[in-house]
Amino acid sequence: MSRTSYDRYLTVFSPEGRLYQVEYAFKAISGSGHTAVSVRGHDTSVVITQKKIPDKLLDASTVTHLYSITRTIGCVMTGLVADARAQVLRAQQEAVQWRYKYGYEITPDALARRLANINQVYTQRAGMRPLGISMILIGIDPEYGPQCFKLDPAGYFVGKLDKGKGADDAAAAGKKLSRAEVIEIAIEAMSTVHATDYKAGEIEIGIVSTAEDEDPKTRGEWRVMDEAEVERYLLAYAEKD
């Protein structure tokens, strides 16, 4: 049998023990051309990704890879946009059901584990297909503080201090980082990987922080930085160089 005979069905293994449709899902992620980086400090977690507008006639404010799941949890999605929105919707539903059942907000690790289990089910039933997306999820845990998890289409999830994913993987290590240092490292990692100096409208930054220098109104909550705030951090990074 040729390779095409083994990739027609999700549940059929090749003689080498490979599931080609799952591998195709991973190729859809790397083929998207987007890179996302997350950095976790002791009081802040940040995600940063490119903001590419495919057509000048599109409204830039409607193009994003950052999504809110709960008040304290957000994510960055890399891969197929339609699949990404489907997974975000499912994540929001799982978070609402958790709150209704248990009476408190779901924690980042519980949500990551639940979504990873769902992704794994998509790899073992013929009536489904793996989603061509990878998720980096960040949020605040009441007990452990800022959290960062990466999920893939195969149903694998892992918590990290920092992780890059997408077209070019990159990581910047560090512990006990302050809020400003976390943001700076994320910008530095993205700029270094692509060897370019980004403008405020070319990247997106999502943040959850319990730091003292975070606005009290948004402290501990997920939010996306506006262009003015992004520009301020880009200038600070450029002046440091």
C-alpha positions as CSV (number, residue, x, y, z in Angstrom):
1,M,0.0,0.0,0.0
2,S,1.2,3.5,-0.8
3,R,1.4,6.3,1.7
4,T,-1.9,7.8,0.4
5,S,-3.6,4.6,1.4
6,Y,-2.6,5.1,5.0
7,D,-3.5,8.8,5.3
8,R,-7.1,8.4,4.1
9,Y,-8.3,7.4,7.6
10,L,-7.4,8.9,10.9
11,T,-7.4,5.6,12.8
12,V,-5.1,3.6,10.4
13,F,-1.5,3.3,11.3
14,S,1.2,3.1,8.6
15,P,3.7,0.2,8.8
16,E,6.1,2.6,10.6
17,G,3.5,3.3,13.3
18,R,2.6,6.8,12.1
19,L,-0.7,8.5,11.9
20,Y,-0.3,10.7,8.9
21,Q,-3.4,12.9,9.5
22,V,-2.0,13.9,12.9
23,E,1.3,14.8,11.3
24,Y,-0.6,16.9,8.7
25,A,-2.2,18.8,11.6
26,F,1.3,19.7,12.9
27,K,2.3,20.8,9.4
28,A,-0.7,23.1,9.2
29,I,0.7,24.8,12.3
30,S,4.2,25.3,11.0
31,G,2.9,26.2,7.6
32,S,0.8,29.1,9.0
33,G,4.0,31.3,9.1
34,H,3.2,32.6,12.6
35,T,5.5,32.6,15.6
36,A,4.2,32.9,19.2
37,V,6.4,33.2,22.3
38,S,5.3,33.1,25.9
39,V,7.4,34.0,29.0
40,R,6.5,33.4,32.6
41,G,7.8,35.3,35.6
42,H,7.0,35.1,39.3
43,D,4.1,37.5,39.0
44,T,3.5,37.9,35.3
45,S,2.9,35.7,32.2
46,V,3.0,37.2,28.7
47,V,2.3,36.0,25.2
48,I,3.5,37.7,22.1
49,T,2.8,37.0,18.4
50,Q,3.0,38.5,15.0
51,K,0.0,40.5,13.6
52,K,-0.1,39.9,9.9
53,I,-2.8,41.7,7.9
54,P,-3.2,39.7,4.6
55,D,-5.1,42.4,2.8
56,K,-5.0,46.2,3.0
57,L,-8.7,46.3,2.7
58,L,-9.2,44.3,6.0
59,D,-10.0,46.1,9.2
60,A,-6.8,45.4,11.3
61,S,-8.8,45.5,14.6
62,T,-10.7,42.3,13.5
63,V,-7.5,40.3,12.9
64,T,-6.0,38.7,16.0
65,H,-4.5,35.5,17.4
66,L,-5.1,36.4,21.0
67,Y,-8.3,35.3,22.7
68,S,-9.9,35.6,26.1
69,I,-11.3,32.5,27.7
70,T,-12.1,33.7,31.2
71,R,-11.3,36.9,33.1
72,T,-8.0,35.5,34.3
73,I,-7.1,33.1,31.4
74,G,-6.2,33.9,27.8
75,C,-4.4,32.3,25.0
76,V,-2.5,32.7,21.7
77,M,-3.4,30.4,18.8
78,T,-1.1,29.4,16.0
79,G,-2.4,27.5,12.9
80,L,-5.7,27.5,11.1
81,V,-7.9,30.4,12.2
82,A,-11.2,28.6,11.9
83,D,-9.9,25.7,14.0
84,A,-8.5,28.2,16.5
85,R,-11.8,29.9,17.0
86,A,-13.6,26.5,17.4
87,Q,-11.1,25.5,20.1
88,V,-11.5,28.8,21.9
89,L,-15.2,28.5,21.9
90,R,-14.9,25.0,23.4
91,A,-12.5,26.3,26.0
92,Q,-15.0,29.0,27.0
93,Q,-17.8,26.5,27.2
94,E,-15.6,24.2,29.4
95,A,-14.8,27.1,31.7
96,V,-18.4,28.1,32.1
97,Q,-19.5,24.5,32.8
98,W,-16.8,24.2,35.5
99,R,-17.9,27.4,37.2
100,Y,-21.5,26.3,37.1
101,K,-20.7,22.8,38.5
102,Y,-18.1,23.7,41.2
103,G,-18.8,27.4,42.0
104,Y,-15.4,28.8,41.2
105,E,-13.3,29.7,38.2
106,I,-11.4,26.9,36.4
107,T,-7.6,27.0,36.9
108,P,-5.2,27.2,33.9
109,D,-3.9,23.7,34.5
110,A,-7.4,22.1,34.8
111,L,-8.4,23.8,31.5
112,A,-5.2,22.8,29.7
113,R,-5.7,19.2,30.8
114,R,-9.3,19.2,29.7
115,L,-8.6,20.6,26.3
116,A,-5.6,18.2,25.8
117,N,-8.0,15.3,26.5
118,I,-10.4,16.6,23.9
119,N,-7.6,17.0,21.4
120,Q,-6.5,13.4,22.0
121,V,-10.1,12.1,21.4
122,Y,-9.9,13.8,18.0
123,T,-7.0,11.5,17.1
124,Q,-8.8,8.2,17.7
125,R,-12.3,8.6,16.2
126,A,-12.8,8.3,12.5
127,G,-15.7,10.8,12.5
128,M,-13.4,13.6,13.6
129,R,-10.1,15.2,12.5
130,P,-7.3,16.7,14.6
131,L,-7.5,20.5,14.8
132,G,-4.6,22.2,12.9
133,I,-3.7,24.5,15.8
134,S,-1.4,24.8,18.7
135,M,-2.4,26.8,21.8
136,I,-0.3,28.6,24.4
137,L,-2.5,29.2,27.4
138,I,-1.6,31.6,30.2
139,G,-3.5,32.6,33.3
140,I,-3.4,33.2,37.1
141,D,-3.7,30.3,39.5
142,P,-4.9,31.3,43.0
143,E,-2.4,29.0,44.6
144,Y,0.6,28.9,42.2
145,G,0.4,32.4,40.5
146,P,1.0,32.9,36.8
147,Q,0.9,29.8,34.7
148,C,1.8,28.9,31.1
149,F,0.8,25.8,29.2
150,K,1.4,24.6,25.6
151,L,-1.1,22.2,23.9
152,D,-0.7,20.4,20.5
153,P,-3.1,18.5,18.2
154,A,-2.0,15.1,19.5
155,G,-3.4,15.8,23.0
156,Y,-0.1,16.6,24.7
157,F,0.2,19.5,27.1
158,V,3.0,20.7,29.2
159,G,3.6,23.6,31.6
160,K,6.6,25.7,30.9
161,L,8.4,28.8,32.3
162,D,8.8,29.9,28.7
163,K,8.2,28.4,25.3
164,G,8.2,29.5,21.6
165,K,6.2,27.8,18.9
166,G,5.2,28.2,15.3
167,A,7.3,28.7,12.2
168,D,10.5,29.3,14.3
169,D,10.8,28.0,17.8
170,A,12.5,30.2,20.3
171,A,12.9,30.2,24.1
172,A,14.2,32.7,26.5
173,A,15.0,31.3,30.0
174,G,14.8,33.1,33.3
175,K,13.3,32.8,36.8
176,K,12.0,35.3,39.2
177,L,11.5,37.8,36.5
178,S,9.7,41.1,37.1
179,R,6.8,42.3,35.0
180,A,9.0,44.6,32.9
181,E,11.6,41.9,32.4
182,V,9.1,39.4,31.2
183,I,7.7,41.7,28.6
184,E,11.2,42.7,27.5
185,I,12.4,39.1,27.1
186,A,9.3,38.3,25.1
187,I,9.9,41.2,22.7
188,E,13.6,40.3,22.5
189,A,12.9,36.7,21.7
190,M,10.5,37.6,18.9
191,S,12.8,40.2,17.4
192,T,15.8,37.9,17.6
193,V,14.1,35.0,15.9
194,H,13.0,37.1,12.9
195,A,16.0,39.5,13.0
196,T,13.7,42.5,12.7
197,D,12.6,45.5,14.8
198,Y,8.8,45.4,15.0
199,K,6.5,48.3,15.0
200,A,3.5,48.5,17.4
201,G,1.0,47.5,14.8
202,E,3.0,44.4,13.8
203,I,2.8,42.4,17.0
204,E,0.2,41.6,19.7
205,I,0.9,41.2,23.4
206,G,-1.4,39.5,25.9
207,I,-0.7,39.7,29.6
208,V,-1.9,38.5,33.0
209,S,-0.1,40.0,36.0
210,T,-0.4,40.4,39.7
211,A,2.6,42.8,39.9
212,E,2.3,46.1,41.8
213,D,3.0,48.1,38.7
214,E,0.0,46.6,36.9
215,D,-3.1,48.8,36.8
216,P,-5.2,47.9,39.9
217,K,-8.3,47.7,37.7
218,T,-6.8,44.9,35.6
219,R,-4.4,43.3,38.1
220,G,-4.8,39.5,37.9
221,E,-6.9,39.7,34.8
222,W,-6.2,38.8,31.1
223,R,-5.9,41.7,28.8
224,V,-4.4,42.6,25.4
225,M,-2.1,45.6,25.3
226,D,-3.1,48.5,23.1
227,E,-0.7,49.9,20.5
228,A,0.3,52.8,22.7
229,E,1.4,50.5,25.5
230,V,3.2,48.2,23.0
231,E,5.0,51.1,21.5
232,R,6.2,52.2,24.9
233,Y,7.8,48.8,25.6
234,L,9.3,48.6,22.1
235,L,10.9,52.0,22.6
236,A,12.3,50.8,26.0
237,Y,13.7,47.7,24.4
238,A,15.3,49.7,21.5
239,E,16.9,52.2,23.9
240,K,18.4,49.4,25.9
241,D,20.1,48.1,22.8
